[in-house]
């Protein structure tokens, strides 16, 4: 669990049973110790747990969590989602049971929308097996779950072991990784089959090299330690042998040679422990078993030394020779869909081996191949994968011809909305590859293209997406004028709901872009626009919602003095809300906004005093007491 960018963890519990409360506490504590900023959506605060951010498991709490995560999370975040609590079925889909009818569809949509560089999803109950379809659609996810078909009740079996601080560091790298936690907990589960499923693009931190030789394993503990070193795309070739076995002695030189020629691409193991062989269902010697990082394994069906050697050829062929053979196959194959799968596998292999430079001509071939695909979805996937690789390659000028080809292919897309979205991702990739001078004109072009979308709802969404793409691109100084252009474009939207939504998304994007003082002129323009807008009178809720976004955004950009002023204006405006119930809701939202703004305690204190005074004017006793508890729990 190496730190890359920010570390965000969301722990969700929708059950009041003590075991689930214990699970949530255990998860939160382990993740906090690991350096994660923990957001806890829980039935109530647990004794001894002081979460970084706490939310009640209600619809309102879920909305508050969503707002705060928009400010805290980023596309570079290492994200963990950990859930506990009983599940149920709604329309055949797994849910979380939260208070006041907040169903799992709402929870899933919020959790699945959190931006991330890479994420780990851990789920311990019946809904886990159903939710893998939701989260494994993302190509950067490791999914760990107790839920599976026929699962009864296993949260007490795995959780204490998975989240324990006693998990051994099996590979000796001084970091307890997810695989090691899973390996430690797996033997304790009897009521279901746990899942450990990395999506295709998941890349665990580090790619440990294996010795180019056969490693002898003495017992089950030693085998687990070795298998704990595997990462996605790596395999262990395990030979079950016996001291008394004659054929085993004939096989030994073959395995030694295959391991040596493989150059450490995979892990070659041998054991003569017959009890261990029995546990793995081995009944003859020698038997060869292939195991992967997910825990799956299967026996090599071939018999005879030559047949086994042939079956294992792909594991021993040197990487370059194997990839050259695959590329030669593509040259002969007329099926473009097959070819792009093969070429993408070659690119992934080169990346994994640290040979990014050698992948550039393959990428050019890949884009040409993908351009011939009739299936729009398949073509889009190839282009996106290519752009992602280029972003991380660090090869800058060498990649420009591939980018130019990508742009020309995207511009051929018929759907205007999809075209802008896809080109936005290319602009991000260009900027993050160091080609800002190429990215900026493309961003300007996208703003113009978005303005030509007739449907105002779609146009507002697109402007928000362009803003977030701009934030992810890492372009700072130049971004100021582009954000201003986005504000102007949003101002041309006549639909109130689409206008306010676009405005809010652009504000969130400014925070994500890490602009500091450069952001102040943007906010000043926006504040003036919001305050003079006719909608401020006609749509009081939208006006307050926008100020609720602007105030913490100012603080997040380091503009604290201006943030305090806007928060003060917001509290004053909330006091003018005529309906008391709505006024109480707005005050509660302001409490959450102040709490999530990153203001210093002494700065926030003056705001909490004003909020207490406003709360004291609420006549309804329940709402008033709820507000008092919310405010006083945050006082320094």
C-alpha positions as CSV (number, residue, x, y, z in Angstrom):
1,X,0.0,0.0,0.0
2,X,2.6,2.5,-1.1
3,X,1.7,6.2,-1.0
4,X,1.1,7.7,-4.4
5,X,-0.7,11.1,-4.4
6,X,-3.4,11.5,-1.7
7,X,-4.7,8.5,0.3
8,X,-8.5,8.4,0.8
9,X,-10.5,5.7,2.6
10,X,-14.3,5.4,2.9
11,X,-15.6,3.0,5.5
12,X,-19.4,2.3,5.3
13,X,-21.5,0.5,7.9
14,X,-25.2,0.3,7.7
15,X,-25.9,-2.0,10.7
16,X,-26.2,-1.5,14.4
17,X,-25.1,-5.0,15.5
18,X,-21.9,-4.8,17.7
19,X,-19.9,-7.1,15.3
20,X,-20.4,-4.7,12.5
21,X,-19.6,-1.7,14.6
22,X,-16.4,-3.5,15.7
23,X,-15.7,-4.2,12.0
24,X,-16.1,-0.6,11.1
25,X,-13.8,0.5,14.0
26,X,-11.2,-2.1,13.0
27,X,-11.2,-1.0,9.4
28,X,-11.0,2.7,10.2
29,X,-8.2,2.2,12.7
30,X,-6.1,0.1,10.3
31,X,-6.5,2.5,7.4
32,X,-5.8,5.6,9.6
33,X,-2.6,3.9,10.8
34,X,-1.7,3.3,7.1
35,X,-1.8,7.0,6.4
36,X,-5.3,7.2,4.9
37,X,-7.7,10.2,5.4
38,X,-10.8,8.2,6.7
39,X,-14.4,9.1,5.9
40,X,-16.8,7.1,8.1
41,X,-20.4,6.6,7.1
42,X,-21.6,4.7,10.3
43,X,-24.6,4.1,12.5
44,X,-23.1,6.2,15.2
45,X,-19.6,7.1,16.5
46,X,-17.9,4.2,18.1
47,X,-16.2,4.5,21.5
48,X,-12.5,5.1,21.0
49,X,-12.8,5.9,17.3
50,X,-12.2,9.5,16.3
51,X,-12.8,9.4,12.5
52,X,-11.3,12.1,10.4
53,X,-14.8,12.7,8.9
54,X,-18.0,11.2,10.3
55,X,-21.4,11.1,8.6
56,X,-24.7,9.4,9.7
57,X,-26.0,6.6,7.5
58,X,-28.9,8.6,6.1
59,X,-29.7,10.1,2.8
60,X,-28.6,13.5,4.1
61,X,-25.4,11.9,5.5
62,X,-24.7,10.3,2.1
63,X,-25.1,13.7,0.3
64,X,-22.8,15.3,2.9
65,X,-20.2,12.5,2.3
66,X,-20.5,13.1,-1.5
67,X,-19.9,16.8,-1.1
68,X,-16.9,16.4,1.1
69,X,-15.3,13.7,-1.1
70,X,-15.6,16.0,-4.1
71,X,-13.3,18.4,-2.3
72,X,-10.9,15.9,-0.8
73,X,-10.4,13.2,-3.5
74,X,-8.4,13.6,-6.7
75,X,-7.5,11.6,-9.8
76,X,-4.2,10.8,-8.2
77,X,-5.7,9.4,-5.1
78,X,-5.0,5.9,-3.7
79,X,-8.6,5.0,-2.8
80,X,-9.9,2.3,-0.4
81,X,-13.6,1.5,0.0
82,X,-14.4,-0.8,2.9
83,X,-17.9,-1.9,3.8
84,X,-19.6,-3.9,6.5
85,X,-23.2,-4.6,7.6
86,X,-25.9,-6.9,6.3
87,X,-26.9,-6.8,2.7
88,X,-30.2,-7.3,1.0
89,X,-31.6,-7.6,-2.5
90,X,-33.3,-4.8,-4.4
91,X,-34.3,-5.6,-8.0
92,X,-31.8,-8.5,-7.9
93,X,-28.9,-6.2,-6.9
94,X,-27.0,-6.1,-3.7
95,X,-27.5,-3.1,-1.4
96,X,-26.6,-1.6,1.9
97,X,-29.3,-1.2,4.5
98,X,-29.1,2.4,5.7
99,X,-31.5,4.4,7.7
100,X,-34.5,6.3,6.1
101,X,-34.6,4.3,2.9
102,X,-31.2,5.2,1.5
103,X,-30.7,2.1,-0.7
104,X,-27.6,0.5,-2.1
105,X,-28.1,2.0,-5.6
106,X,-27.5,5.5,-4.1
107,X,-24.5,4.2,-2.1
108,X,-23.0,2.5,-5.1
109,X,-23.3,5.5,-7.3
110,X,-21.6,7.7,-4.7
111,X,-18.8,5.3,-4.0
112,X,-18.2,4.4,-7.6
113,X,-17.9,8.1,-8.7
114,X,-15.0,9.0,-6.3
115,X,-12.0,9.9,-8.5
116,X,-8.9,7.8,-8.0
117,X,-5.6,6.7,-9.5
118,X,-6.2,3.2,-8.3
119,X,-8.5,1.7,-5.7
120,X,-9.1,-1.3,-3.5
121,X,-12.7,-2.3,-2.7
122,X,-13.3,-4.5,0.4
123,X,-16.8,-5.9,1.1
124,X,-17.7,-8.3,3.8
125,X,-21.3,-9.5,3.4
126,X,-23.9,-10.8,1.1
127,X,-23.9,-7.8,-1.2
128,X,-20.2,-8.3,-1.9
129,X,-20.7,-10.9,-4.6
130,X,-23.2,-8.8,-6.4
131,X,-21.3,-5.5,-6.2
132,X,-18.2,-6.9,-8.0
133,X,-20.0,-6.1,-11.3
134,X,-20.3,-2.5,-10.2
135,X,-16.7,-2.0,-9.2
136,X,-14.8,-4.3,-11.5
137,X,-16.0,-2.4,-14.5
138,X,-13.2,0.1,-13.6
139,X,-9.8,-1.0,-14.9
140,X,-7.9,0.1,-11.8
141,X,-9.6,-1.9,-9.0
142,X,-8.7,-4.7,-6.7
143,X,-11.9,-6.3,-5.4
144,X,-11.8,-8.3,-2.2
145,X,-15.0,-9.7,-0.9
146,X,-16.6,-12.4,1.3
147,X,-19.8,-12.4,-0.6
148,X,-20.3,-15.2,-3.1
149,X,-23.2,-17.4,-4.2
150,X,-24.6,-19.4,-1.3
151,X,-22.8,-17.3,1.3
152,X,-24.5,-17.3,4.6
153,X,-22.8,-15.1,7.2
154,X,-19.0,-14.8,7.3
155,X,-18.2,-11.3,8.4
156,X,-17.0,-12.5,11.8
157,X,-14.7,-15.1,10.2
158,X,-12.5,-13.0,8.0
159,X,-12.6,-9.4,9.3
160,X,-10.6,-9.8,12.5
161,X,-7.8,-11.5,10.6
162,X,-7.9,-9.3,7.5
163,X,-7.7,-6.0,9.4
164,X,-5.4,-7.3,12.2
165,X,-2.2,-5.6,13.0
166,X,-0.6,-9.0,13.3
167,X,-0.6,-9.8,9.6
168,X,2.9,-11.2,8.7
169,X,5.0,-9.4,6.1
170,X,5.4,-12.6,3.9
171,X,7.6,-11.1,1.2
172,X,9.9,-9.2,3.6
173,X,9.4,-5.8,1.9
174,X,8.4,-4.1,5.3
175,X,4.9,-3.3,3.9
176,X,1.8,-5.4,4.6
177,X,0.0,-5.5,1.3
178,X,-3.5,-6.5,0.4
179,X,-2.4,-9.9,-0.8
180,X,-0.7,-10.7,2.5
181,X,-3.8,-9.6,4.4
182,X,-6.0,-11.9,2.2
183,X,-3.6,-14.8,2.6
184,X,-3.6,-14.4,6.4
185,X,-7.4,-14.3,6.6
186,X,-8.4,-16.8,4.0
187,X,-7.9,-20.0,6.1
188,X,-10.4,-18.7,8.7
189,X,-13.4,-18.6,6.3
190,X,-15.5,-21.6,6.2
191,X,-19.0,-20.4,5.2
192,X,-18.1,-19.0,1.8
193,X,-15.3,-18.6,-0.8
194,X,-13.7,-15.2,-0.5
195,X,-12.8,-13.3,-3.7
196,X,-9.6,-11.6,-4.5
197,X,-10.1,-10.2,-8.0
198,X,-7.8,-7.5,-9.6
199,X,-9.3,-5.9,-12.7
200,X,-7.3,-6.1,-15.9
201,X,-5.5,-2.8,-15.5
202,X,-4.8,-3.0,-11.8
203,X,-1.2,-2.3,-11.0
204,X,0.0,-3.1,-7.5
205,X,2.9,-0.9,-6.3
206,X,6.2,-2.4,-7.2
207,X,7.0,-5.3,-9.6
208,X,9.2,-7.6,-7.6
209,X,11.7,-9.7,-9.7
210,X,12.0,-13.4,-9.1
211,X,15.2,-15.4,-9.1
212,X,15.9,-17.1,-12.4
213,X,16.0,-20.5,-10.8
214,X,13.8,-23.1,-9.1
215,X,13.2,-22.2,-5.4
216,X,12.6,-25.1,-3.0
217,X,9.7,-24.8,-0.6
218,X,9.6,-26.8,2.6
219,X,6.0,-26.5,3.9
220,X,2.7,-24.7,3.6
221,X,4.0,-21.6,5.3
222,X,6.9,-21.3,2.9
223,X,4.5,-21.8,-0.1
224,X,2.2,-19.0,1.1
225,X,5.1,-16.7,1.6
226,X,6.2,-17.2,-2.0
227,X,2.8,-16.9,-3.5
228,X,2.3,-13.7,-1.6
229,X,4.9,-12.1,-3.9
230,X,2.9,-12.6,-7.0
231,X,1.3,-9.5,-8.8
232,X,-1.2,-9.3,-11.6
233,X,0.2,-10.9,-14.7
234,X,2.7,-13.0,-12.8
235,X,2.5,-16.8,-12.2
236,X,4.0,-19.4,-10.0
237,X,4.9,-22.7,-11.6
238,X,4.8,-25.2,-8.8
239,X,6.3,-28.7,-9.2
240,X,5.1,-31.2,-6.6
241,X,7.9,-33.8,-6.4
242,X,9.0,-36.6,-4.1
243,X,12.4,-37.8,-3.0
244,X,11.7,-41.4,-4.0
245,X,10.3,-40.4,-7.5
246,X,12.5,-41.5,-10.4
247,X,10.8,-39.4,-13.1
248,X,11.1,-36.3,-10.9
249,X,14.9,-36.5,-11.1
250,X,14.6,-36.6,-14.9
251,X,12.3,-33.5,-14.9
252,X,14.6,-31.5,-12.6
253,X,17.1,-30.3,-15.2
254,X,14.2,-29.3,-17.5
255,X,12.7,-27.0,-14.8
256,X,16.1,-25.6,-13.9
257,X,16.6,-24.6,-17.6
258,X,13.1,-23.2,-18.1
259,X,13.4,-21.0,-14.9
260,X,16.9,-19.8,-16.1
261,X,15.7,-18.9,-19.6
262,X,12.6,-17.2,-18.2
263,X,14.8,-14.5,-16.7
264,X,12.7,-14.0,-13.5
265,X,9.5,-13.2,-15.3
266,X,7.6,-15.8,-13.2
267,X,8.1,-17.7,-10.0
268,X,9.4,-21.3,-10.3
269,X,8.9,-23.4,-7.1
270,X,9.4,-27.1,-6.1
271,X,8.3,-28.9,-3.0
272,X,8.8,-32.5,-1.8
273,X,6.3,-32.1,1.1
274,X,3.8,-34.9,0.4
275,X,1.3,-33.6,3.0
276,X,1.3,-30.3,1.2
277,X,0.7,-32.1,-2.1
278,X,-2.3,-33.9,-0.6
279,X,-3.7,-30.6,0.5
280,X,-3.5,-29.4,-3.1
281,X,-5.1,-32.5,-4.4
282,X,-2.0,-33.9,-6.0
283,X,-1.9,-37.7,-6.4
284,X,1.0,-38.4,-8.7
285,X,4.5,-37.2,-9.1
286,X,5.7,-35.1,-10.6
287,X,2.7,-32.8,-11.0
288,X,3.0,-29.2,-12.2
289,X,0.5,-26.6,-11.0
290,X,0.2,-23.0,-12.3
291,X,-1.1,-20.4,-9.7
292,X,-1.8,-16.7,-10.2
293,X,-2.0,-13.6,-8.0
294,X,-5.8,-14.0,-7.5
295,X,-5.3,-17.4,-5.8
296,X,-6.6,-19.4,-8.8
297,X,-4.6,-22.5,-9.8
298,X,-4.8,-25.4,-12.2
299,X,-2.8,-28.5,-13.0
300,X,-0.8,-28.7,-16.2
301,X,-2.6,-31.6,-18.0
302,X,0.3,-32.7,-20.1
303,X,2.2,-35.9,-19.3
304,X,5.7,-36.8,-20.2
305,X,8.8,-34.6,-20.0
306,X,8.7,-33.3,-23.5
307,X,4.9,-32.5,-23.3
308,X,5.3,-30.7,-20.0
309,X,8.2,-28.7,-21.4
310,X,6.1,-27.7,-24.4
311,X,3.2,-26.7,-22.2
312,X,5.4,-24.4,-20.2
313,X,7.2,-22.8,-23.2
314,X,5.4,-19.4,-22.8
315,X,6.7,-19.1,-19.2
316,X,10.3,-19.7,-20.2
317,X,10.6,-17.9,-23.5
318,X,12.6,-14.6,-23.0
319,X,10.2,-11.6,-23.1
320,X,11.5,-10.0,-26.3
321,X,11.4,-13.2,-28.2
322,X,7.9,-14.0,-27.1
323,X,6.6,-10.5,-27.9
324,X,8.3,-10.5,-31.4
325,X,6.5,-13.8,-32.1
326,X,3.1,-12.2,-31.1
327,X,3.7,-9.2,-33.3
328,X,4.6,-11.4,-36.2
329,X,1.3,-13.2,-35.7
330,X,-0.6,-9.9,-35.9
331,X,1.1,-9.2,-39.3
332,X,-0.5,-12.4,-40.7
333,X,-3.9,-12.1,-39.1
334,X,-6.7,-10.2,-40.8
335,X,-9.0,-10.1,-37.8
336,X,-8.5,-6.6,-36.4
337,X,-10.4,-7.3,-33.2
338,X,-8.0,-10.2,-32.4
339,X,-5.0,-8.1,-33.3
340,X,-5.7,-5.2,-31.0
341,X,-6.1,-7.6,-28.1
342,X,-2.7,-9.1,-28.9
343,X,-1.0,-5.7,-29.4
344,X,-2.4,-4.4,-26.1
345,X,-1.0,-7.4,-24.4
346,X,2.4,-6.7,-25.9
347,X,2.2,-3.0,-24.7
348,X,1.3,-4.1,-21.2
349,X,4.2,-6.6,-21.1
350,X,6.7,-4.0,-22.3
351,X,5.4,-1.6,-19.7
352,X,5.6,-4.2,-16.9
353,X,9.2,-4.9,-17.9
354,X,10.2,-1.2,-17.9
355,X,10.6,-1.1,-21.7
356,X,8.2,1.8,-22.4
357,X,10.4,3.1,-25.2
358,X,10.1,-0.1,-27.2
359,X,6.3,0.1,-26.9
360,X,6.0,3.4,-29.0
361,X,6.0,1.7,-32.5
362,X,3.6,-0.9,-31.1
363,X,1.3,1.8,-30.0
364,X,1.3,3.4,-33.4
365,X,0.4,0.0,-34.9
366,X,-2.2,-0.4,-32.2
367,X,-3.9,3.0,-33.1
368,X,-3.9,2.1,-36.8
369,X,-5.4,-1.3,-36.0
370,X,-8.1,0.2,-33.7
371,X,-9.0,2.8,-36.3
372,X,-10.3,-0.1,-38.5
373,X,-12.6,-1.5,-35.8
374,X,-16.3,-1.2,-36.6
375,X,-17.3,-1.5,-32.9
376,X,-17.3,2.0,-31.5
377,X,-16.9,0.8,-27.9
378,X,-14.0,-1.4,-28.7
379,X,-12.3,1.4,-30.6
380,X,-12.8,3.8,-27.7
381,X,-11.3,1.3,-25.2
382,X,-8.2,0.9,-27.3
383,X,-7.7,4.7,-27.7
384,X,-8.2,5.3,-23.9
385,X,-5.8,2.5,-23.0
386,X,-3.3,4.0,-25.4
387,X,-3.7,7.5,-24.0
388,X,-3.3,6.2,-20.4
389,X,0.0,4.5,-21.4
390,X,1.3,7.6,-23.1
391,X,0.5,9.7,-20.1
392,X,2.6,7.5,-17.8
393,X,5.4,6.8,-20.3
394,X,7.5,9.9,-19.7
395,X,8.5,9.8,-23.4
396,X,7.1,13.2,-24.3
397,X,8.2,14.1,-27.8
398,X,8.4,10.5,-29.0
399,X,4.7,10.0,-28.3
400,X,3.4,13.1,-30.2
401,X,2.9,11.2,-33.5
402,X,0.7,8.7,-31.6
403,X,-1.3,11.5,-29.9
404,X,-1.9,13.2,-33.3
405,X,-3.2,9.9,-34.7
406,X,-5.4,9.5,-31.6
407,X,-6.9,13.0,-32.0
408,X,-7.6,12.5,-35.7
409,X,-9.4,9.2,-34.9
410,X,-11.4,10.8,-32.0
411,X,-12.5,13.7,-34.3
412,X,-14.1,11.2,-36.6
413,X,-16.6,10.2,-33.9
414,X,-20.2,10.9,-35.0
415,X,-21.6,11.6,-31.5
416,X,-20.7,15.2,-30.6
417,X,-21.1,14.6,-26.9
418,X,-18.8,11.5,-26.8
419,X,-16.4,13.2,-29.2
420,X,-15.8,16.1,-26.7
421,X,-15.5,13.7,-23.8
422,X,-13.0,11.5,-25.5
423,X,-10.9,14.4,-26.8
424,X,-10.9,15.8,-23.2
425,X,-9.1,12.7,-22.1
426,X,-6.6,13.0,-24.9
427,X,-6.0,16.6,-23.8
428,X,-5.3,15.4,-20.2
429,X,-2.9,12.8,-21.5
430,X,-1.1,15.3,-23.7
431,X,-0.6,17.8,-20.8
432,X,0.5,15.1,-18.4
433,X,3.0,13.8,-20.9
434,X,4.6,17.2,-21.0
435,X,3.1,18.5,-24.2
436,X,1.2,21.5,-22.7
437,X,1.6,23.5,-25.9
438,X,-0.4,20.8,-27.7
439,X,-3.0,20.4,-25.0
440,X,-4.1,24.0,-24.5
441,X,-5.4,24.6,-28.0
442,X,-7.2,21.3,-27.8
443,X,-8.9,22.4,-24.5
444,X,-10.0,25.7,-26.1
445,X,-11.4,23.8,-29.1
446,X,-13.4,21.6,-26.7
447,X,-15.0,24.6,-25.0
448,X,-16.2,25.8,-28.4
449,X,-17.4,22.4,-29.3
450,X,-19.3,22.1,-26.1
451,X,-21.1,25.4,-26.7
452,X,-22.4,24.0,-29.9
453,X,-24.3,21.2,-28.1
454,X,-28.0,22.1,-28.4
455,X,-29.2,20.1,-25.4
456,X,-28.5,22.4,-22.4
457,X,-28.4,19.5,-19.9
458,X,-25.7,17.8,-22.0
459,X,-23.9,21.1,-22.5
460,X,-23.8,21.8,-18.8
461,X,-22.4,18.3,-18.1
462,X,-19.8,18.7,-20.8
463,X,-18.6,22.0,-19.5
464,X,-18.2,20.3,-16.0
465,X,-16.3,17.4,-17.5
466,X,-14.0,19.7,-19.5
467,X,-13.3,21.6,-16.2
468,X,-12.4,18.4,-14.4
469,X,-10.2,17.3,-17.3
470,X,-8.4,20.6,-17.2
471,X,-7.9,20.1,-13.4
472,X,-6.5,16.6,-14.0
473,X,-4.1,17.9,-16.7
474,X,-1.8,19.6,-14.2
475,X,-1.8,22.8,-16.3
476,X,-1.9,25.7,-13.7
477,X,-1.0,29.1,-14.9
478,X,-2.6,28.6,-18.3
479,X,-5.7,27.1,-16.7
480,X,-6.9,30.4,-15.3
481,X,-8.1,31.8,-18.7
482,X,-9.6,28.5,-19.7
483,X,-11.7,28.3,-16.5
484,X,-12.9,31.8,-17.2
485,X,-14.0,30.7,-20.6
486,X,-15.9,27.8,-19.0
487,X,-17.7,30.3,-16.7
488,X,-18.7,32.4,-19.7
489,X,-19.9,29.3,-21.5
490,X,-21.9,28.2,-18.5
491,X,-23.5,31.7,-18.3
492,X,-25.1,31.1,-21.7
493,X,-27.1,28.2,-20.4
494,X,-30.7,29.3,-19.8
495,X,-31.9,26.2,-17.8
496,X,-31.5,27.1,-14.1
497,X,-30.7,23.6,-13.0
498,X,-28.1,23.0,-15.8
499,X,-26.5,26.4,-15.2
500,X,-26.0,25.9,-11.4
501,X,-24.8,22.3,-11.9
502,X,-22.2,23.4,-14.5
503,X,-21.1,26.2,-12.2
504,X,-20.6,23.9,-9.2
505,X,-18.7,21.3,-11.2
506,X,-16.3,24.0,-12.5
507,X,-15.7,25.2,-8.9
508,X,-14.9,21.7,-7.8
509,X,-12.5,21.5,-10.7
510,X,-10.7,24.7,-9.7
511,X,-10.0,23.2,-6.3
512,X,-8.7,19.9,-7.8
513,X,-6.4,21.9,-10.1
514,X,-4.4,23.1,-7.1
515,X,-4.7,26.8,-8.1
516,X,-3.9,29.1,-5.2
517,X,-3.9,32.9,-5.5
518,X,-4.5,32.5,-9.2
519,X,-8.0,31.2,-8.3
520,X,-9.1,34.4,-6.5
521,X,-10.0,36.5,-9.6
522,X,-12.1,33.5,-10.8
523,X,-14.0,33.3,-7.5
524,X,-14.5,37.0,-7.4
525,X,-16.1,37.0,-10.8
526,X,-18.2,34.0,-9.9
527,X,-19.4,35.5,-6.5
528,X,-20.4,38.8,-8.2
529,X,-22.3,36.8,-10.9
530,X,-24.1,34.7,-8.3
531,X,-25.0,37.6,-6.1
532,X,-26.5,39.8,-8.9
533,X,-28.2,36.8,-10.6
534,X,-32.0,37.0,-10.7
535,X,-32.0,33.4,-9.7
536,X,-30.6,34.4,-6.3
537,X,-34.1,35.7,-5.5
538,X,-36.1,33.2,-7.6
539,X,-34.1,30.1,-6.7
540,X,-32.9,30.6,-3.1
541,X,-31.8,27.0,-2.8
542,X,-29.6,27.0,-5.8
543,X,-28.0,30.3,-4.7
544,X,-27.2,28.9,-1.2
545,X,-26.0,25.6,-2.7
546,X,-23.5,27.5,-4.9
547,X,-22.2,29.6,-2.0
548,X,-21.9,26.4,-0.1
549,X,-19.5,25.2,-2.8
550,X,-17.6,28.5,-3.2
551,X,-16.8,29.0,0.5
552,X,-14.9,25.8,1.3
553,X,-13.4,25.9,-2.2
554,X,-11.8,29.3,-1.4
555,X,-10.4,27.8,1.8
556,X,-9.1,24.7,0.0
557,X,-7.2,27.1,-2.4
558,X,-5.6,28.8,0.6
559,X,-7.8,31.9,0.3
560,X,-8.9,31.8,4.0
561,X,-9.7,35.4,4.6
562,X,-12.1,35.5,1.6
563,X,-13.5,32.1,2.6
564,X,-14.4,33.4,6.1
565,X,-16.2,36.4,4.5
566,X,-18.2,34.2,2.2
567,X,-19.0,31.8,5.1
568,X,-20.3,34.8,7.0
569,X,-22.5,35.9,4.2
570,X,-23.8,32.4,3.8
571,X,-24.7,32.1,7.5
572,X,-26.5,35.5,7.3
573,X,-28.4,34.3,4.1
574,X,-29.3,31.1,5.8
575,X,-30.9,33.1,8.7
576,X,-33.2,34.7,6.2
577,X,-34.6,31.4,5.0
578,X,-38.3,31.6,5.8
579,X,-39.2,27.9,6.4
580,X,-37.7,26.8,9.6
581,X,-37.0,23.2,8.5
582,X,-35.2,24.4,5.4
583,X,-33.3,26.9,7.4
584,X,-32.1,24.1,9.8
585,X,-31.1,21.9,6.8
586,X,-29.0,24.8,5.3
587,X,-27.3,25.5,8.7
588,X,-26.4,21.8,9.0
589,X,-24.9,21.9,5.4
590,X,-22.9,25.0,6.5
591,X,-21.6,23.1,9.5
592,X,-20.4,20.3,7.2
593,X,-18.9,22.8,4.7
594,X,-16.9,24.5,7.5
595,X,-15.8,21.2,8.8
596,X,-14.6,20.1,5.3
597,X,-13.0,23.4,4.4
598,X,-9.6,22.8,6.0
599,X,-9.8,26.1,8.0
600,X,-7.7,26.3,11.1
601,X,-9.5,25.7,14.4
602,X,-9.3,29.3,15.5
603,X,-10.6,30.5,12.1
604,X,-13.5,28.0,12.2
605,X,-14.3,28.9,15.8
606,X,-15.8,32.3,15.0
607,X,-18.0,30.6,12.4
608,X,-19.2,28.0,14.8
609,X,-20.2,30.7,17.3
610,X,-22.4,32.3,14.6
611,X,-23.8,28.9,13.7
612,X,-24.7,28.3,17.4
613,X,-26.5,31.6,17.6
614,X,-28.4,30.8,14.4
615,X,-29.2,27.3,15.7
616,X,-30.6,28.8,18.9
617,X,-33.3,30.5,16.9
618,X,-34.7,27.2,15.6
619,X,-37.9,26.5,17.5
620,X,-38.2,22.8,16.7
621,X,-36.5,21.1,19.6
622,X,-35.3,18.0,17.7
623,X,-33.7,20.0,14.9
624,X,-32.2,22.5,17.3
625,X,-30.6,19.8,19.5
626,X,-29.3,18.0,16.4
627,X,-27.7,21.2,15.2
628,X,-26.2,21.8,18.6
629,X,-24.6,18.3,18.7
630,X,-23.3,18.7,15.1
631,X,-21.7,22.1,15.9
632,X,-20.3,21.3,19.4
633,X,-18.8,18.0,18.3
634,X,-16.6,20.0,16.0
635,X,-15.5,22.8,18.4
636,X,-11.8,22.7,19.3
